[in-house]
Amino acid sequence: MPFLLVLVALLLVYLLFIALRIGIFERLWLALRPISIERIPDRAARRYGDRVLFSSDEPCHWSVPVLGPPGRTEWSANDIRETVGVVAAMLRQRLGLQHGDRIAIMKTNHLDIHLLHTGVVRAGGVACTINDGFLSEKLNPYLVNVGARALITDTATLDRLTTQGAGFGDVEHIVLTDAQSGDPERTVSGHTVHRIGDLLAGLSAALATPRGGLEPLYLVHSSGTTGFPKAVILRNGPQSHAIRGWLSYVHISRRRDRGLFALPNNHQAVILSFNSLLLAGVRIHWTREYSRGGLDAAGLIEQLAVGRYTGFFAFPIVYTQLKEVPLDQYDLRAMRFWGSTADATHEAIIRRFVQHGSVFRGLGIPLGGSVYLDAQGSSEVGTPSVLRYYSRFTRRYDRRIGRRRSTPFGPKVRIATNGRPVKGDSVGRLEVRGRTLFEAYWNNHALTYDAIRDGWFFTGDVARWSGDGHVVQLDREVDVIHTRDGDVYSLLIEERVHKHVAVFDACVYGARQADGTQRPAAVIAPRDGFDLDAPTLQDELNQMLPTSMHLARLDIVAWAEFPVGVTGKTLKRVCRERTEPTTIPEANRPIIMREPAQPHAPALAEQAK
């Protein structure tokens, strides 16, 4: 008995050691206290003062007068409070912002997007953050829908929009963040264009406008993978509650951890992370590139190694590129965790990263490796629906993306058909309800009614329960392949296809057949150094797949021609529409799948049978 008591005491001491190492007590203390988003900059300034919290890889083109000239790359908690306070004063005093006015922010990706939207919230407005890749011809209807009174942008974005004939809705003011005093004045289609430096001059920081729990603070647009992006209303109370969850499931310590983020700063998950990190006082470096065009994968890994960062957060499209870097050639021993959200990451990608790092050594266990936190969610849910931690010891994948209640302070989850939970492992719709759920789509009652029934929101996914209690994500409902012999799920095929040594990326979709049914088909981007022809690769992949999943067609294209949306999600409908032409509005950069140069890969349109 004494021996057992000693063991129990040692176990308790070890658990206390772990809790202290990952900062759980400090984060829970923050999570369990009252949170209101507009007060976070003030709370952070009182706690962390002049300690630098955030830095950027490119200098900021603007600055509030009290902090000196533009060119800043580091911000302390005091700097952030002062900056957002002066931005709030600018909006109220110079642009006449009234309580609840919508202010659109659409500019080149940079940390300053967070400073701007936090200033809008502090002034009493509603921040409408828009991805800088939003399709020009769709901007006007989106701005009209949200009723934006002003647009904050930069010269490069504004030039692209005007060159491509974009409209600006009912916007009264356009503010350029990189125009300096003395630059030529300009007008755009009758809209007044301001230089932000002129508007900020002579102002003092404004106090935060108190915001109620039910007030909307942000309108963020959905990814647009299935159609025109919708404006999602995010309220103060639900998003403050989502911050409690973030502080509970992201196990970082402000004393031990440094993070590197490569993300689109307009996105709801990134805004949530910004507010959570500011409250927690964690040091983070924000990079500009987050998708495909200018991302330097090897440079990012080298930055992680040289900077001895302990955490990295990006969307799956970044990991798709990082997996090609020979990680063994870099010293990644400081890495403890990798994080991702939006689409769940494929097993073949996760396994590449969890082999490297020191999360276990930091807990006194002499083993290498790190943890991959994969969070499945959407802007509408406001926090992950489910999440899962992976390590080098994880054995079961197969699209198991998390259990019920795996997200602290998160929503309830069910799999249902016709509003009733399914039994056993039957397939149904993945639905959620809870305190973080969005209220509605702005000015779109019909879409809101279709998405939410009896308080349950349909995430768009079809799923089933596994025998061990996990949600098994099968597919997006719109991407299910309806074959003559029954439904086939594209994500399950992609899980297997990604394990082929020649595959860099894959998009599996349903190709329409002459009898009106569909059969699985794939567009493959090959890895460098592999020169397989399409028929050979199709045969090899079909040998890896069950008969019901066999690919009826395969096309090889360069990854630069892959159909990718603004947040990096694969646009399966771009492939699918090759066999069932449909025009669906898309507020993303136009991605054109051109005919590949190789003679063995005929054009997609010509292969539609």
Summary of the structure (lengths in Angstrom):
residues: 609
radius of gyration: 24.5
end to end distance: 74.4
largest distance: 84.2
contacts: 2093
relative contact order: 0.09
helix: 33%
strand: 24%
